[in-house]
Amino acid sequence: MRFNYQEIKSAILEEWEELIESAYPEDRLTEMAEGFVPIYYGEIIKDWSEMPHEYNDNWKEQYGGIIPEEVGITALMTSDLYEYYRDTTTDIYHQIKKEKDN
């Protein structure tokens, strides 16, 4: 993966003050997740192939299980990667918050 657990955690810690002061930290986490998703085909394919398999085909929820004609396979992979990074970023944020609250 382009960004591993530790790299994502470091990115969140760098933004920590902004996150905890925000009324909607989920919005910033979403932006961070979008930033983790690669934009080049080779990187999309590589990241997608290394992503946990439970995120494969998450695009079906977005597109209702039907692939629109204008959507290519890398767009579907990108959708899956976004879901993975969004979930991972949110999970790590909550772990850090729990650690800091204790």
C-alpha positions in Angstrom: 0.0 0.0 0.0 1.1 3.5 -0.7 0.2 4.5 2.8 0.5 2.1 5.7 -1.0 2.2 9.2 1.9 4.1 10.7 2.0 6.7 7.9 -1.8 7.4 8.2 -1.4 7.6 12.0 1.4 10.1 11.6 -0.7 12.2 9.2 -3.5 12.3 11.7 -1.3 13.2 14.6 0.1 16.1 12.5 -3.5 17.4 12.1 -4.6 16.5 15.6 -5.2 20.0 17.0 -7.2 20.9 13.9 -9.2 17.7 14.2 -10.1 18.0 17.9 -11.0 21.6 17.6 -13.2 21.0 14.6 -17.0 20.7 15.0 -16.9 18.1 12.2 -13.6 16.1 12.3 -15.2 13.6 10.0 -15.1 16.1 7.1 -11.3 16.5 7.6 -10.8 12.8 7.9 -12.7 12.4 4.6 -10.4 14.9 2.9 -7.4 13.1 4.3 -8.7 9.7 3.0 -9.2 11.3 -0.5 -5.6 12.5 -0.4 -4.4 8.9 0.3 -6.0 7.5 -2.8 -3.6 7.3 -5.7 -4.4 9.0 -9.0 -2.1 7.2 -11.4 -3.3 3.9 -13.0 -0.3 1.9 -11.9 -0.5 3.0 -8.3 -4.3 2.5 -8.2 -3.9 -1.1 -9.4 -1.0 -1.8 -7.0 -2.8 -0.3 -4.0 -6.0 -2.1 -4.9 -4.3 -5.4 -5.2 -2.7 -4.9 -1.7 -5.9 -3.6 -0.1 -7.7 -6.0 2.3 -10.1 -8.1 0.3 -13.2 -7.1 2.3 -13.1 -3.8 0.4 -13.1 -5.4 -3.0 -16.2 -4.5 -4.9 -17.4 -1.9 -2.4 -18.2 0.2 -5.5 -21.3 -1.9 -6.0 -23.0 0.1 -3.2 -22.1 3.4 -4.9 -23.3 2.3 -8.4 -26.1 0.0 -7.3 -24.2 -3.1 -8.6 -24.4 -1.9 -12.2 -21.3 -0.4 -13.9 -22.2 2.7 -15.9 -20.8 2.6 -19.4 -18.6 5.7 -18.8 -16.9 4.2 -15.7 -13.7 2.3 -16.1 -12.2 -0.4 -13.9 -9.7 1.9 -12.4 -12.6 4.2 -11.3 -14.1 1.3 -9.5 -10.8 0.4 -7.9 -10.5 4.0 -6.8 -13.9 3.9 -5.2 -12.9 0.7 -3.3 -9.6 2.4 -2.2 -11.4 5.5 -1.0 -13.7 3.3 1.2 -10.6 1.5 2.6 -8.7 4.7 3.4 -11.8 6.4 4.8 -12.5 3.5 7.1 -8.8 3.2 8.1 -8.4 6.9 8.7 -11.6 7.0 10.8 -10.6 3.9 12.8 -7.1 5.3 13.6 -8.6 8.7 14.6 -10.9 7.0 17.1 -8.0 4.8 18.4 -5.8 7.9 19.0 -8.7 9.8 20.6 -9.4 6.9 23.0 -5.7 6.8 23.9 -5.5 10.5 24.5 -8.8 10.5 26.5 -7.4 7.9 28.9 
